[in-house]
Amino acid sequence: MLDYFRSNAQSFGVKCIFGLIILVFIGWGVGSFTDRSVGNVVATINGEPITINDFERAYQQAESEALRRNPSTSREQLAASGLGESVLNDLIQQVLIQQAAARLGLAASPVEMRRLAEGIPAFQNEQGRFDPARYEEVLNSRRMDMAEFERGLASQIQRDKVLNILQDAAWTDPAAAKRHYDYLRQKRRVSYLFLPASGASVATPSEKEIEEAYEARKQSLAIPRKVSVEFVRVSPETLVPAASISDEEARRWYDEHPRSFLVPEQVKAAHILVSLAPDADADAVRKAEERMAAIRKELNAGKSFASLANANNEPQAAGPGGELGWVERDKLVKPFADAAFALQPGQISEPVRSQFGLHLIKVEDRKPAGRAPFDEVKDDVRADIAGERGGARLNEALDSLLEAAILGSPLNKAAETFGLKAETTAPLTQDALAGALGVEASAAAPLMSLAAGMPLDAPLAAGDGYLVCRVAAVEEARTPELAAVRGDLEKTLKMEAALKTVMDKAADERKSLEGKPRDAALSTAVVDRGGALPGFAPSAALNTAVFAAEVGKWTEPVAVDSEKQGRGAILCRVDGVEQPDAAEWSSMQNIMQQVATGQRAQAIFSIFMRELFKSADIEVLNPAAVTRKAG
């Protein structure tokens, strides 16, 4: 089992880097219980125990979340899938990080703990301030001791400090991000020759060939099982429609929730952008400043800001007239935000330098920070009220509908009680059924094994709601007789023979074309990395071949589908490489740098965790508790 934990350290690193495992109300605190006898300990990490209580609380939290996301999964299935091992793995890694923090002297001060607790919305009053009484009430409702919870806060702060140190070390050379971007955005100019299979003359397959093909392909010819499902879609929104909430009710709710719908200060802005890379040399900066000076001269001469923006902005810089619409300070890069929020309506800034280039900013209007007017948000208020009321009725509706489904009662009558309606799908395969129900194919799998009239004994999560389902009818899987598929088999065999013929012909053509100058009669196109050749269905094999070929060289023949001529063989010659547009890189540089840094941070954390595991003394003392099997 120890090997399992060590081999999966990297997956935890991914979760840590993106902050997905830090849950305040996880309901347990490692080392928070006094009974640490061997019989009460699941594992020890460098002598520090994880108790049965620690493990069980974490397991119940993880199990509840998994069941909430997929109600059709049983607890037995979760246990068999290795949930216990995963939970213990997370606990071990959190202990290792906490121990590393202690070795590094990264303690959590009382001020830091207080600040973290004060920022948790559950502990705040209606005015958004920390409320000690609510703090105690919330902890009591979760049966948590205050000291235990605060130990959890301290552990979280320590973990965050370790992660921050590691992430601070994850600097990436901007040139590496640029190289990665160039690789992704490079294009290839190609000439190509397409030979449609429909142009090849092939013999009609013999009866023996058809019979042999039928026997060899019976599995692929089989018609899979299909089921027709009767279902009722249940969600808070369907139980209480927003339209049923009156203006008076909405207004009262709005008045009773003064902290709802707060909006920060905003400006309505437009800008003119002269693109300039952050690391531009002096000559590039000089040219950009000269261009901006020319724009300002035209502006001072009476030309409108909007017309100059349209004439000078690149397509991605802004909307027509340089419009950015209403923007908030924290949604803008700092130099731009500082300049824009210093302007009054009608004013235009001096040139402002950001990582995107030089900006002229015009502020057209301002809105102070405050609460959105009721008339602007009343539809949202209605939706919030309806969601609350519908949520309160959700369990009642699901229980009633499930009872009707299990007892074989008419689902439509049970649904009408809650203002809902029952629907029935056509007989569908698993993937098609998943699409019709709006769920993942794996979630539809349990329905495919049920007999007609049998219900799914738990609600099926579907988007923001649930489905109560019962199988209405079943069409069993079957293999059609040869007579029913003879025509299709004959067409398939002829197409396969024709494709082989044109693939062989394309291989001969390639030999004759190699080394010859470009033929003007050939078709040409530009291909993106990972993209399709215009006029053809996407083909990973063709794209890989094109981007692997040297300039001036022909690819090997590849079977592809033409939108107009059907299946056939294609040859491509790479005529040239197109590098990404410099202005596009300027707009994407920040994002690509963040991606590269994030990838490096993930790699650093994975190495860090691997080293912690290698040097740790980890002993699992109670494997039966982890696997949920009798010892």
Order of alpha helices (4+ residues) and beta strands (2+ residues): alpha-alpha-beta-beta-alpha-alpha-alpha-alpha-alpha-alpha-alpha-beta-alpha-alpha-beta-alpha-alpha-beta-beta-alpha-alpha-beta-alpha-beta-beta-beta-alpha-alpha-beta-alpha-alpha-beta-beta-alpha-beta-alpha-beta-beta-alpha-beta-alpha
